[in-house]
């Protein structure tokens, strides 16, 4: 990330697993989240969430987001959310 900053990169699209996304949220490096959701129930007891992070002691510690856009894409849904600070 430092190397990208030195090159003048100011925006980065991040698509990774739950641990990668969780580490960026934990480091307060996310400004905007764009989420695609499909209406599917997988029912896998071993399934992991989309974003991994340390457990919260209180709900008040949760990262807050503000919906900016909602859109249907066929049977899927697209949401654009801003991270509140």
C-alpha positions as CSV (number, residue, x, y, z in Angstrom):
1,X,0.0,0.0,0.0
2,X,2.9,2.4,0.7
3,X,4.3,1.7,-2.7
4,X,0.9,2.5,-4.3
5,X,0.7,5.7,-2.4
6,X,4.2,6.7,-3.5
7,X,3.0,6.1,-7.1
8,X,0.1,8.5,-6.5
9,X,-2.7,5.9,-6.3
10,X,-5.6,7.4,-4.3
11,X,-8.2,4.7,-5.0
12,X,-8.0,1.0,-4.9
13,X,-10.7,-1.6,-5.6
14,X,-10.3,-4.5,-3.1
15,X,-11.8,-7.9,-3.8
16,X,-10.6,-10.5,-1.4
17,X,-11.6,-13.0,1.1
18,X,-13.1,-12.3,4.5
19,X,-9.7,-12.0,6.2
20,X,-8.3,-9.5,3.7
21,X,-11.5,-7.4,3.8
22,X,-11.6,-7.6,7.6
23,X,-8.0,-6.4,7.9
24,X,-8.7,-3.4,5.7
25,X,-11.8,-2.5,7.8
26,X,-9.8,-3.0,11.0
27,X,-7.1,-0.6,9.7
28,X,-9.8,2.0,8.8
29,X,-8.8,1.9,5.2
30,X,-12.3,1.4,3.7
31,X,-14.4,4.4,2.6
32,X,-16.9,2.7,0.3
33,X,-18.3,-0.8,0.1
34,X,-20.1,-2.1,-2.9
35,X,-21.9,-5.3,-2.2
36,X,-23.6,-7.8,-4.6
37,X,-26.0,-10.2,-2.9
38,X,-27.8,-13.2,-4.5
39,X,-31.0,-14.6,-3.0
40,X,-29.5,-17.9,-2.1
41,X,-29.4,-19.9,1.1
42,X,-26.4,-22.2,1.1
43,X,-26.9,-23.7,4.5
44,X,-23.3,-24.6,5.0
45,X,-22.5,-24.8,8.8
46,X,-18.8,-24.2,7.9
47,X,-19.5,-21.1,5.8
48,X,-17.6,-18.0,6.7
49,X,-18.9,-14.4,6.7
50,X,-17.9,-12.0,4.0
51,X,-15.8,-9.9,6.4
52,X,-13.7,-11.4,9.2
53,X,-12.6,-9.3,12.1
54,X,-12.0,-9.5,15.8
55,X,-15.0,-10.3,17.9
56,X,-16.8,-7.2,19.3
57,X,-17.5,-6.9,23.0
58,X,-20.4,-4.6,22.4
59,X,-22.7,-3.9,19.4
60,X,-21.7,-0.2,19.7
61,X,-18.2,-1.1,18.5
62,X,-19.6,-2.3,15.1
63,X,-18.6,-0.3,12.0
64,X,-21.5,1.8,10.8
65,X,-22.4,2.2,7.1
66,X,-24.8,4.5,5.3
67,X,-26.7,3.2,2.2
68,X,-26.0,5.4,-0.8
69,X,-27.6,3.3,-3.6
70,X,-29.8,0.2,-3.9
71,X,-30.3,-1.5,-7.3
72,X,-31.8,-4.7,-8.5
73,X,-29.7,-6.6,-11.1
74,X,-32.0,-9.3,-12.3
75,X,-32.7,-11.4,-9.2
76,X,-29.5,-10.1,-7.5
77,X,-29.1,-6.9,-5.5
78,X,-26.4,-4.2,-5.5
79,X,-25.8,-1.9,-2.6
80,X,-23.3,0.9,-2.4
81,X,-22.5,1.9,1.2
82,X,-20.3,4.6,2.7
83,X,-18.3,3.9,5.9
84,X,-19.2,6.4,8.6
85,X,-16.5,7.7,10.9
